Amino acid sequence: MAKDGDYPVTPAIRALRDAGVDFTPHLYDYIEHGGTAHSAKSLGVDEHLVIKTIVLEDDRRQPLICLQHGDREVSTRNLARQTGRKHVAACNADTAHRHTGYLVGGTSPFGTRKPIPIYLEQSIATLPRIYINGGKRGFLVGINVHDLMRVLQPTLVDAAA
């Protein structure tokens, strides 16, 4: 693990430390709308291993997070059906920030402002190591998937489009 000062100490990093998660910090030059394709290229990893954090709301305006492969989209119809909701849709940037405390492009599922139900694309659980946002734009952390499962205790779904 890198030394303090080599990377930002965000609420996500504090949550990972508190949970005893070993992680590797990865900083890269953030580009607006660059997405996971840009971050994967910057880190030299397969985009399938870069996991995006998508903040959504259901028909009652309750937040939920879906973790999805960087090279896939979320089928909101499938996600709603599998989670027993009538409808889910991605939040706008301001609403996502209000729910999580993070800016869009820097949203981490760790250390959110309040507890939010988390749904994980089931195929992610089979990967040995992933790269996920560390709570700031241009900052990913590499972690073992078993640690993600232990800390977040997500519900597995098949919601890739």
N, C-alpha and C positions, 0 to 999 in steps of 0.2 A: 504494500500500500504506500502511496506517496506521502510525503511529509506535509503537515499542516502548512498552509501558505502557498502550496503548489497548486491549489484548486479552491474554489469557493466552498465555504461551509454554510450550506443551505439547510432549511428544515428537513429536507430529504436525507442529507448527509448525517445530520444529528440523529434522525430515526434509524438509519442503517447502523450507526455506531452503537446506539442504545440497544439494538437488537443483536449486536455482536456479529454483524455481517462483514465478511472480508470483501472488499471491492477494489477495483482499479479505476482511478479517475482518468477521464479522457476529454481534454479541451480541444475545441476546433473552432474555426472561424464561422460564426453563425451567419447565414444568408436568409433574409426574409423569403418565405415560401420555398426554401431549399429542401425542406422535409427530410425524410429518412434517406432518400437517395444521396443527398449531399453529405449528411453525417456519416453514412456508411462508406462513401468514397473517401472522405477525409480521414477516417479511422483505418481504412483498408480492410474492411470486413464485409461480409455478405449482407445485403439489405434485409434479408429474411431474419437475421439475428438481431437487428435493431428493432426494438419494440416501442411502438408509439402508444401514448396514453391519451385516450379519447374521452372527453367529458361530455356526458349526455344528460338529458332530463327525460323523465317519463311523463305520461299524461297528467299526473298530479304535480308536476314541476319539481319532483324529487330527483336529486342528482344520482348518477351512477357513472362508474368508470369502466371502460372496456379496454383491455390491453390486447393489441393486435400486432401481427408481423408488419414490419415496415413496407413490405412489398404487397400487402393485401389491404382491402377495404373492409369495413364492417357493414354487414347487412343489418340495418336497423329493424327490418321486418323479422328476420330470424332471431335477433337478440330479444326483441319484445316478446315474441312467442315463447322462447326458451326461459325467459325470466318471469313469465306470467303477467306481463304488462300489456295494456292495449296498444300503446304507442311509445316509441322512444325516438329522440332526435338529438343531433349534436347541438350543444350550446353555442351561443355566440361568445366572442372573446371576453366581454365584460362579465357575463354570467358565469363562465368557466372560472374566471379569476376570483369572483366572489365565493364560489363553492370551494375552490382548492387553495387559494392564496398564491397561486402561481400564474405567471403570464403565459399565454398561449405560445408554444414553441419552447417553453421551459417547464412544462407541467410534468411533475413526477407523481406516481401513485403513493410514494412514501412521504410522510410528513405533511399530509393535507391539513388544511385549516380545521376541518371537522371530519369525523369518520364518514366515509362514503362506500357503499357496496362496490366491490370490485369483481369484474368478470374477466376471465382469461381465456383467450382462444386456446382450445385444448391441445393443439399441436405444439404450442410454446412449451408446455410442461414436459415435453420429451427432449428438449434441447439441453445440452450440458451447460452452456454459458450464453448469456444474452447481454445486450447493451441497451440501457434504458436511461431516460432522462434523470439527471441528478439534481433537478430543481432550478436550473438556470439555462437560458438560451446559450447554445454552444458548449454544453457540458453533459456528457453521458458518463454513466458508470457501468463497468463490466462486473456482473455478479453471476454466481451460480444459481441456476433456476430453483434448486432445492431451497435456497435462502429466500427467494421471492415467495415461494409457496408457503414456507414457514411463517414469514413475517406478515404477509398480506392475507393469507388464507382465502384466496379467491375462489369463486365458483367457476368451474370449467364450462365453457360453451363452445358450440360450433357455429360461429357467426361470421366467418370469412365470406366475403362476396367474391 
